[in-house]
Amino acid sequence: MCSSDLRGNLLFLGYGPSDSDLQLLINCLWPDNKLASKSWLLHQAKPGDLEQELWKTRNVELLPMGASLEEFVNDFQADIDTLIR
C-alpha cells in the first residue's frame, strides 16, 4: 500500500535518473507523477535531454554530484551552515 501524503521537499540520494526502483516509488507515491513540493535528485549519471525534461515535469531538479561524495558532503555542509547563520 502506498501513501501520497508526502508534502515536503525531498532529496533523493542513491538513485540514478533512470533507476527503475525510483520510477516505481514515484509512480506509487505520486500517481500523477508530480511531487507537490520542489525536490531534488542527486546523481552521478549523465541524464539525456528527455530524462531532464521528465524530471522537470515531476517538479524534481537533477543535481549532478561532483567528483566525490566527500566533496559533495563538504559543499552541502557549507551551504547548510550559510543558510542557518
VOKE-975000 format. One record per atom (N, C-alpha, C, O): residue number from 1; residue in three letters; atom name; x, y, z. Coordinates in steps of 0.05 Angstrom, whole numbers, plus 5000, padded with zeros to 4 digits. Last residue first. Example, Ala and Ser with C-alpha at 12.3 -4.5 7.8 and 13.67 -1.06 7.14 Angstrom:
2
@k->2, r->Ser, a->N, x->5257, y->4955, z->5142
@k->2, r->Ser, a->CA, x->5273, y->4979, z->5143
@k->2, r->Ser, a->C, x->5258, y->5001, z->5157
@k->2, r->Ser, a->O, x->5268, y->5023, z->5161
@k->1, r->Ala, a->N, x->5264, y->4886, z->5156
@k->1, r->Ala, a->CA, x->5246, y->4910, z->5156
@k->1, r->Ala, a->C, x->5264, y->4934, z->5156
@k->1, r->Ala, a->O, x->5285, y->4934, z->5169
This chain:
85
@k->85, r->Arg, a->N, x->5458, y->5612, z->5188
@k->85, r->Arg, a->CA, x->5471, y->5634, z->5201
@k->85, r->Arg, a->C, x->5456, y->5660, z->5197
@k->85, r->Arg, a->O, x->5465, y->5681, z->5207
@k->84, r->Ile, a->N, x->5436, y->5573, z->5156
@k->84, r->Ile, a->CA, x->5427, y->5575, z->5184
@k->84, r->Ile, a->C, x->5440, y->5598, z->5200
@k->84, r->Ile, a->O, x->5433, y->5603, z->5223
@k->83, r->Leu, a->N, x->5460, y->5578, z->5106
@k->83, r->Leu, a->CA, x->5432, y->5582, z->5109
@k->83, r->Leu, a->C, x->5423, y->5586, z->5138
@k->83, r->Leu, a->O, x->5404, y->5602, z->5143
@k->82, r->Thr, a->N, x->5514, y->5564, z->5116
@k->82, r->Thr, a->CA, x->5507, y->5590, z->5106
@k->82, r->Thr, a->C, x->5478, y->5597, z->5111
@k->82, r->Thr, a->O, x->5471, y->5619, z->5118
@k->81, r->Asp, a->N, x->5507, y->5510, z->5130
@k->81, r->Asp, a->CA, x->5518, y->5529, z->5150
@k->81, r->Asp, a->C, x->5511, y->5558, z->5142
@k->81, r->Asp, a->O, x->5505, y->5574, z->5159
@k->80, r->Ile, a->N, x->5491, y->5490, z->5080
@k->80, r->Ile, a->CA, x->5473, y->5489, z->5104
@k->80, r->Ile, a->C, x->5482, y->5509, z->5125
@k->80, r->Ile, a->O, x->5465, y->5524, z->5136
@k->79, r->Asp, a->N, x->5537, y->5498, z->5050
@k->79, r->Asp, a->CA, x->5512, y->5511, z->5042
@k->79, r->Asp, a->C, x->5493, y->5512, z->5065
@k->79, r->Asp, a->O, x->5479, y->5532, z->5070
@k->78, r->Ala, a->N, x->5573, y->5465, z->5078
@k->78, r->Ala, a->CA, x->5578, y->5493, z->5076
@k->78, r->Ala, a->C, x->5553, y->5508, z->5069
@k->78, r->Ala, a->O, x->5548, y->5530, z->5080
@k->77, r->Gln, a->N, x->5549, y->5415, z->5068
@k->77, r->Gln, a->CA, x->5551, y->5425, z->5095
@k->77, r->Gln, a->C, x->5556, y->5455, z->5096
@k->77, r->Gln, a->O, x->5544, y->5469, z->5112
@k->76, r->Phe, a->N, x->5557, y->5413, z->5013
@k->76, r->Phe, a->CA, x->5530, y->5413, z->5023
@k->76, r->Phe, a->C, x->5529, y->5424, z->5052
@k->76, r->Phe, a->O, x->5512, y->5440, z->5059
@k->75, r->Asp, a->N, x->5612, y->5410, z->5010
@k->75, r->Asp, a->CA, x->5599, y->5432, z->4998
@k->75, r->Asp, a->C, x->5570, y->5435, z->5009
@k->75, r->Asp, a->O, x->5561, y->5457, z->5014
@k->74, r->Asn, a->N, x->5620, y->5360, z->5037
@k->74, r->Asn, a->CA, x->5633, y->5385, z->5047
@k->74, r->Asn, a->C, x->5619, y->5410, z->5036
@k->74, r->Asn, a->O, x->5613, y->5429, z->5051
@k->73, r->Val, a->N, x->5591, y->5326, z->5004
@k->73, r->Val, a->CA, x->5583, y->5329, z->5032
@k->73, r->Val, a->C, x->5595, y->5354, z->5043
@k->73, r->Val, a->O, x->5581, y->5369, z->5058
@k->72, r->Phe, a->N, x->5620, y->5330, z->4955
@k->72, r->Phe, a->CA, x->5592, y->5338, z->4957
@k->72, r->Phe, a->C, x->5584, y->5344, z->4986
@k->72, r->Phe, a->O, x->5572, y->5365, z->4991
@k->71, r->Glu, a->N, x->5670, y->5308, z->4972
@k->71, r->Glu, a->CA, x->5668, y->5336, z->4962
@k->71, r->Glu, a->C, x->5640, y->5346, z->4963
@k->71, r->Glu, a->O, x->5635, y->5369, z->4971
@k->70, r->Glu, a->N, x->5653, y->5256, z->4984
@k->70, r->Glu, a->CA, x->5664, y->5273, z->5005
@k->70, r->Glu, a->C, x->5663, y->5302, z->4997
@k->70, r->Glu, a->O, x->5657, y->5320, z->5013
@k->69, r->Leu, a->N, x->5638, y->5237, z->4934
@k->69, r->Leu, a->CA, x->5618, y->5240, z->4954
@k->69, r->Leu, a->C, x->5628, y->5259, z->4977
@k->69, r->Leu, a->O, x->5613, y->5275, z->4987
@k->68, r->Ser, a->N, x->5670, y->5270, z->4879
@k->68, r->Ser, a->CA, x->5669, y->5250, z->4901
@k->68, r->Ser, a->C, x->5647, y->5257, z->4920
@k->68, r->Ser, a->O, x->5637, y->5280, z->4921
@k->67, r->Ala, a->N, x->5660, y->5304, z->4835
@k->67, r->Ala, a->CA, x->5679, y->5282, z->4832
@k->67, r->Ala, a->C, x->5677, y->5261, z->4854
@k->67, r->Ala, a->O, x->5681, y->5237, z->4849
@k->66, r->Gly, a->N, x->5590, y->5321, z->4844
@k->66, r->Gly, a->CA, x->5618, y->5326, z->4836
@k->66, r->Gly, a->C, x->5634, y->5300, z->4835
@k->66, r->Gly, a->O, x->5624, y->5278, z->4834
@k->65, r->Met, a->N, x->5527, y->5304, z->4818
@k->65, r->Met, a->CA, x->5546, y->5303, z->4840
@k->65, r->Met, a->C, x->5574, y->5307, z->4829
@k->65, r->Met, a->O, x->5580, y->5297, z->4808
@k->64, r->Pro, a->N, x->5475, y->5343, z->4790
@k->64, r->Pro, a->CA, x->5498, y->5325, z->4786
@k->64, r->Pro, a->C, x->5517, y->5327, z->4810
@k->64, r->Pro, a->O, x->5523, y->5349, z->4820
@k->63, r->Leu, a->N, x->5409, y->5343, z->4804
@k->63, r->Leu, a->CA, x->5434, y->5356, z->4814
@k->63, r->Leu, a->C, x->5457, y->5337, z->4809
@k->63, r->Leu, a->O, x->5459, y->5316, z->4823
@k->62, r->Leu, a->N, x->5348, y->5357, z->4776
@k->62, r->Leu, a->CA, x->5371, y->5338, z->4776
@k->62, r->Leu, a->C, x->5396, y->5353, z->4784
@k->62, r->Leu, a->O, x->5403, y->5373, z->4772
@k->61, r->Glu, a->N, x->5289, y->5373, z->4810
@k->61, r->Glu, a->CA, x->5313, y->5383, z->4797
@k->61, r->Glu, a->C, x->5335, y->5363, z->4799
@k->61, r->Glu, a->O, x->5340, y->5352, z->4820
@k->60, r->Val, a->N, x->5222, y->5358, z->4801
@k->60, r->Val, a->CA, x->5247, y->5349, z->4812
@k->60, r->Val, a->C, x->5270, y->5359, z->4796
@k->60, r->Val, a->O, x->5272, y->5356, z->4772
@k->59, r->Asn, a->N, x->5172, y->5362, z->4779
@k->59, r->Asn, a->CA, x->5179, y->5382, z->4800
@k->59, r->Asn, a->C, x->5205, y->5373, z->4815
@k->59, r->Asn, a->O, x->5208, y->5379, z->4839
@k->58, r->Arg, a->N, x->5162, y->5332, z->4736
@k->58, r->Arg, a->CA, x->5155, y->5320, z->4762
@k->58, r->Arg, a->C, x->5161, y->5339, z->4785
@k->58, r->Arg, a->O, x->5156, y->5332, z->4809
@k->57, r->Thr, a->N, x->5184, y->5360, z->4695
@k->57, r->Thr, a->CA, x->5154, y->5359, z->4697
@k->57, r->Thr, a->C, x->5145, y->5347, z->4723
@k->57, r->Thr, a->O, x->5122, y->5352, z->4731
@k->56, r->Lys, a->N, x->5237, y->5348, z->4706
@k->56, r->Lys, a->CA, x->5228, y->5375, z->4709
@k->56, r->Lys, a->C, x->5197, y->5376, z->4712
@k->56, r->Lys, a->O, x->5186, y->5391, z->4728
@k->55, r->Trp, a->N, x->5240, y->5295, z->4691
@k->55, r->Trp, a->CA, x->5242, y->5301, z->4719
@k->55, r->Trp, a->C, x->5233, y->5330, z->4725
@k->55, r->Trp, a->O, x->5222, y->5335, z->4746
@k->54, r->Leu, a->N, x->5234, y->5301, z->4635
@k->54, r->Leu, a->CA, x->5215, y->5285, z->4650
@k->54, r->Leu, a->C, x->5216, y->5292, z->4680
@k->54, r->Leu, a->O, x->5195, y->5295, z->4692
@k->53, r->Glu, a->N, x->5278, y->5332, z->4622
@k->53, r->Glu, a->CA, x->5252, y->5344, z->4619
@k->53, r->Glu, a->C, x->5231, y->5328, z->4635
@k->53, r->Glu, a->O, x->5213, y->5340, z->4647
@k->52, r->Gln, a->N, x->5319, y->5294, z->4632
@k->52, r->Gln, a->CA, x->5319, y->5320, z->4646
@k->52, r->Gln, a->C, x->5291, y->5333, z->4645
@k->52, r->Gln, a->O, x->5281, y->5343, z->4665
@k->51, r->Glu, a->N, x->5306, y->5254, z->4596
@k->51, r->Glu, a->CA, x->5304, y->5249, z->4625
@k->51, r->Glu, a->C, x->5303, y->5275, z->4640
@k->51, r->Glu, a->O, x->5288, y->5277, z->4660
@k->50, r->Leu, a->N, x->5316, y->5282, z->4547
@k->50, r->Leu, a->CA, x->5289, y->5272, z->4553
@k->50, r->Leu, a->C, x->5286, y->5267, z->4583
@k->50, r->Leu, a->O, x->5265, y->5274, z->4595
@k->49, r->Asp, a->N, x->5371, y->5293, z->4550
@k->49, r->Asp, a->CA, x->5352, y->5315, z->4550
@k->49, r->Asp, a->C, x->5324, y->5305, z->4557
@k->49, r->Asp, a->O, x->5310, y->5319, z->4572
@k->48, r->Gly, a->N, x->5401, y->5244, z->4596
@k->48, r->Gly, a->CA, x->5397, y->5257, z->4570
@k->48, r->Gly, a->C, x->5376, y->5279, z->4572
@k->48, r->Gly, a->O, x->5364, y->5283, z->4594
@k->47, r->Pro, a->N, x->5445, y->5244, z->4652
@k->47, r->Pro, a->CA, x->5419, y->5241, z->4640
@k->47, r->Pro, a->C, x->5417, y->5255, z->4613
@k->47, r->Pro, a->O, x->5430, y->5276, z->4609
@k->46, r->Lys, a->N, x->5496, y->5212, z->4676
@k->46, r->Lys, a->CA, x->5493, y->5234, z->4656
@k->46, r->Lys, a->C, x->5466, y->5231, z->4642
@k->46, r->Lys, a->O, x->5465, y->5217, z->4621
@k->45, r->Ala, a->N, x->5500, y->5200, z->4747
@k->45, r->Ala, a->CA, x->5495, y->5193, z->4719
@k->45, r->Ala, a->C, x->5494, y->5217, z->4701
@k->45, r->Ala, a->O, x->5493, y->5240, z->4711
@k->44, r->Gln, a->N, x->5501, y->5214, z->4799
@k->44, r->Gln, a->CA, x->5527, y->5214, z->4785
@k->44, r->Gln, a->C, x->5524, y->5208, z->4755
@k->44, r->Gln, a->O, x->5543, y->5210, z->4740
@k->43, r->His, a->N, x->5454, y->5256, z->4835
@k->43, r->His, a->CA, x->5462, y->5233, z->4819
@k->43, r->His, a->C, x->5490, y->5236, z->4807
@k->43, r->His, a->O, x->5500, y->5259, z->4806
@k->42, r->Leu, a->N, x->5399, y->5277, z->4871
@k->42, r->Leu, a->CA, x->5428, y->5279, z->4870
@k->42, r->Leu, a->C, x->5438, y->5254, z->4856
@k->42, r->Leu, a->O, x->5432, y->5232, z->4865
@k->41, r->Leu, a->N, x->5342, y->5309, z->4860
@k->41, r->Leu, a->CA, x->5354, y->5282, z->4856
@k->41, r->Leu, a->C, x->5384, y->5286, z->4852
@k->41, r->Leu, a->O, x->5392, y->5296, z->4831
@k->40, r->Trp, a->N, x->5294, y->5347, z->4896
@k->40, r->Trp, a->CA, x->5319, y->5344, z->4882
@k->40, r->Trp, a->C, x->5328, y->5315, z->4881
@k->40, r->Trp, a->O, x->5321, y->5299, z->4898
@k->39, r->Ser, a->N, x->5233, y->5387, z->4894
@k->39, r->Ser, a->CA, x->5250, y->5366, z->4905
@k->39, r->Ser, a->C, x->5275, y->5363, z->4887
@k->39, r->Ser, a->O, x->5277, y->5375, z->4865
@k->38, r->Lys, a->N, x->5178, y->5426, z->4910
@k->38, r->Lys, a->CA, x->5203, y->5425, z->4896
@k->38, r->Lys, a->C, x->5221, y->5404, z->4910
@k->38, r->Lys, a->O, x->5224, y->5404, z->4934
@k->37, r->Ser, a->N, x->5118, y->5388, z->4924
@k->37, r->Ser, a->CA, x->5138, y->5409, z->4931
@k->37, r->Ser, a->C, x->5163, y->5405, z->4914
@k->37, r->Ser, a->O, x->5170, y->5382, z->4906
@k->36, r->Ala, a->N, x->5089, y->5347, z->4901
@k->36, r->Ala, a->CA, x->5075, y->5372, z->4909
@k->36, r->Ala, a->C, x->5095, y->5395, z->4914
@k->36, r->Ala, a->O, x->5089, y->5418, z->4908
@k->35, r->Leu, a->N, x->5110, y->5314, z->4842
@k->35, r->Leu, a->CA, x->5113, y->5318, z->4871
@k->35, r->Leu, a->C, x->5101, y->5345, z->4878
@k->35, r->Leu, a->O, x->5103, y->5364, z->4862
@k->34, r->Lys, a->N, x->5076, y->5278, z->4794
@k->34, r->Lys, a->CA, x->5086, y->5304, z->4801
@k->34, r->Lys, a->C, x->5087, y->5308, z->4831
@k->34, r->Lys, a->O, x->5066, y->5305, z->4844
@k->33, r->Asn, a->N, x->5049, y->5231, z->4780
@k->33, r->Asn, a->CA, x->5077, y->5234, z->4772
@k->33, r->Asn, a->C, x->5088, y->5262, z->4777
@k->33, r->Asn, a->O, x->5108, y->5270, z->4765
@k->32, r->Asp, a->N, x->5001, y->5218, z->4799
@k->32, r->Asp, a->CA, x->5000, y->5237, z->4777
@k->32, r->Asp, a->C, x->5029, y->5244, z->4768
@k->32, r->Asp, a->O, x->5032, y->5261, z->4750
@k->31, r->Pro, a->N, x->5015, y->5184, z->4842
@k->31, r->Pro, a->CA, x->5004, y->5173, z->4817
@k->31, r->Pro, a->C, x->5002, y->5192, z->4794
@k->31, r->Pro, a->O, x->5003, y->5183, z->4771
@k->30, r->Trp, a->N, x->5063, y->5182, z->4882
@k->30, r->Trp, a->CA, x->5051, y->5205, z->4868
@k->30, r->Trp, a->C, x->5040, y->5195, z->4842
@k->30, r->Trp, a->O, x->5053, y->5197, z->4821
@k->29, r->Leu, a->N, x->5077, y->5131, z->4900
@k->29, r->Leu, a->CA, x->5071, y->5153, z->4920
@k->29, r->Leu, a->C, x->5057, y->5177, z->4908
@k->29, r->Leu, a->O, x->5042, y->5190, z->4921
@k->28, r->Cys, a->N, x->5083, y->5102, z->4852
@k->28, r->Cys, a->CA, x->5067, y->5091, z->4875
@k->28, r->Cys, a->C, x->5059, y->5114, z->4893
@k->28, r->Cys, a->O, x->5035, y->5116, z->4901
@k->27, r->Asn, a->N, x->5117, y->5131, z->4820
@k->27, r->Asn, a->CA, x->5091, y->5124, z->4810
@k->27, r->Asn, a->C, x->5072, y->5114, z->4832
@k->27, r->Asn, a->O, x->5048, y->5119, z->4831
@k->26, r->Ile, a->N, x->5162, y->5134, z->4854
@k->26, r->Ile, a->CA, x->5149, y->5158, z->4845
@k->26, r->Ile, a->C, x->5120, y->5152, z->4836
@k->26, r->Ile, a->O, x->5101, y->5165, z->4845
@k->25, r->Leu, a->N, x->5175, y->5078, z->4856
@k->25, r->Leu, a->CA, x->5169, y->5094, z->4880
@k->25, r->Leu, a->C, x->5154, y->5119, z->4874
@k->25, r->Leu, a->O, x->5134, y->5125, z->4887
@k->24, r->Leu, a->N, x->5187, y->5068, z->4802
@k->24, r->Leu, a->CA, x->5165, y->5054, z->4816
@k->24, r->Leu, a->C, x->5156, y->5069, z->4841
@k->24, r->Leu, a->O, x->5132, y->5072, z->4846
@k->23, r->Gln, a->N, x->5232, y->5101, z->4795
@k->23, r->Gln, a->CA, x->5208, y->5105, z->4779
@k->23, r->Gln, a->C, x->5183, y->5092, z->4792
@k->23, r->Gln, a->O, x->5162, y->5104, z->4793
@k->22, r->Leu, a->N, x->5267, y->5076, z->4830
@k->22, r->Leu, a->CA, x->5258, y->5103, z->4836
@k->22, r->Leu, a->C, x->5233, y->5110, z->4820
@k->22, r->Leu, a->O, x->5214, y->5123, z->4830
@k->21, r->Asp, a->N, x->5274, y->5028, z->4804
@k->21, r->Asp, a->CA, x->5263, y->5028, z->4831
@k->21, r->Asp, a->C, x->5252, y->5055, z->4839
@k->21, r->Asp, a->O, x->5232, y->5058, z->4852
@k->20, r->Ser, a->N, x->5298, y->5043, z->4756
@k->20, r->Ser, a->CA, x->5270, y->5033, z->4755
@k->20, r->Ser, a->C, x->5258, y->5032, z->4783
@k->20, r->Ser, a->O, x->5233, y->5035, z->4786
@k->19, r->Asp, a->N, x->5334, y->5101, z->4743
@k->19, r->Asp, a->CA, x->5332, y->5077, z->4761
@k->19, r->Asp, a->C, x->5303, y->5068, z->4762
@k->19, r->Asp, a->O, x->5285, y->5084, z->4769
@k->18, r->Ser, a->N, x->5348, y->5146, z->4715
@k->18, r->Ser, a->CA, x->5333, y->5125, z->4701
@k->18, r->Ser, a->C, x->5329, y->5100, z->4717
@k->18, r->Ser, a->O, x->5321, y->5079, z->4706
@k->17, r->Pro, a->N, x->5377, y->5178, z->4751
@k->17, r->Pro, a->CA, x->5352, y->5188, z->4740
@k->17, r->Pro, a->C, x->5335, y->5167, z->4725
@k->17, r->Pro, a->O, x->5311, y->5170, z->4723
@k->16, r->Gly, a->N, x->5397, y->5135, z->4806
@k->16, r->Gly, a->CA, x->5403, y->5149, z->4781
@k->16, r->Gly, a->C, x->5376, y->5158, z->4769
@k->16, r->Gly, a->O, x->5355, y->5148, z->4776
@k->15, r->Tyr, a->N, x->5401, y->5141, z->4877
@k->15, r->Tyr, a->CA, x->5387, y->5133, z->4853
@k->15, r->Tyr, a->C, x->5398, y->5148, z->4829
@k->15, r->Tyr, a->O, x->5407, y->5171, z->4831
@k->14, r->Gly, a->N, x->5423, y->5163, z->4921
@k->14, r->Gly, a->CA, x->5428, y->5135, z->4916
@k->14, r->Gly, a->C, x->5414, y->5124, z->4892
@k->14, r->Gly, a->O, x->5414, y->5100, z->4888
@k->13, r->Leu, a->N, x->5372, y->5208, z->4943
@k->13, r->Leu, a->CA, x->5401, y->5200, z->4943
@k->13, r->Leu, a->C, x->5403, y->5171, z->4936
@k->13, r->Leu, a->O, x->5386, y->5155, z->4945
@k->12, r->Phe, a->N, x->5328, y->5260, z->4937
@k->12, r->Phe, a->CA, x->5332, y->5232, z->4931
@k->12, r->Phe, a->C, x->5362, y->5227, z->4928
@k->12, r->Phe, a->O, x->5376, y->5240, z->4912
@k->11, r->Leu, a->N, x->5298, y->5302, z->4980
@k->11, r->Leu, a->CA, x->5324, y->5299, z->4967
@k->11, r->Leu, a->C, x->5328, y->5269, z->4963
@k->11, r->Leu, a->O, x->5331, y->5254, z->4982
@k->10, r->Leu, a->N, x->5238, y->5340, z->4981
@k->10, r->Leu, a->CA, x->5252, y->5314, z->4984
@k->10, r->Leu, a->C, x->5279, y->5316, z->4969
@k->10, r->Leu, a->O, x->5281, y->5330, z->4949
@k->9, r->Asn, a->N, x->5193, y->5381, z->5018
@k->9, r->Asn, a->CA, x->5215, y->5379, z->4998
@k->9, r->Asn, a->C, x->5230, y->5353, z->5003
@k->9, r->Asn, a->O, x->5234, y->5345, z->5026
@k->8, r->Gly, a->N, x->5129, y->5353, z->5037
@k->8, r->Gly, a->CA, x->5153, y->5370, z->5040
@k->8, r->Gly, a->C, x->5172, y->5366, z->5017
@k->8, r->Gly, a->O, x->5167, y->5351, z->4998
@k->7, r->Arg, a->N, x->5087, y->5318, z->5032
@k->7, r->Arg, a->CA, x->5083, y->5345, z->5021
@k->7, r->Arg, a->C, x->5108, y->5362, z->5023
@k->7, r->Arg, a->O, x->5109, y->5384, z->5011
@k->6, r->Leu, a->N, x->5058, y->5258, z->5025
@k->6, r->Leu, a->CA, x->5085, y->5270, z->5029
@k->6, r->Leu, a->C, x->5084, y->5297, z->5016
@k->6, r->Leu, a->O, x->5081, y->5300, z->4991
@k->5, r->Asp, a->N, x->5016, y->5223, z->5020
@k->5, r->Asp, a->CA, x->5013, y->5246, z->5038
@k->5, r->Asp, a->C, x->5040, y->5258, z->5044
@k->5, r->Asp, a->O, x->5045, y->5268, z->5067
@k->4, r->Ser, a->N, x->5007, y->5178, z->4991
@k->4, r->Ser, a->CA, x->5018, y->5201, z->4977
@k->4, r->Ser, a->C, x->5015, y->5226, z->4994
@k->4, r->Ser, a->O, x->5013, y->5248, z->4983
@k->3, r->Ser, a->N, x->5024, y->5111, z->5005
@k->3, r->Ser, a->CA, x->5011, y->5136, z->5015
@k->3, r->Ser, a->C, x->5024, y->5159, z->5000
@k->3, r->Ser, a->O, x->5048, y->5161, z->4998
@k->2, r->Cys, a->N, x->5010, y->5044, z->4985
@k->2, r->Cys, a->CA, x->5025, y->5069, z->4983
@k->2, r->Cys, a->C, x->5010, y->5092, z->4994
@k->2, r->Cys, a->O, x->4985, y->5093, z->4992
@k->1, r->Met, a->N, x->5017, y->4976, z->5000
@k->1, r->Met, a->CA, x->5000, y->5000, z->5000
@k->1, r->Met, a->C, x->5018, y->5025, z->5000
@k->1, r->Met, a->O, x->5038, y->5026, z->5014
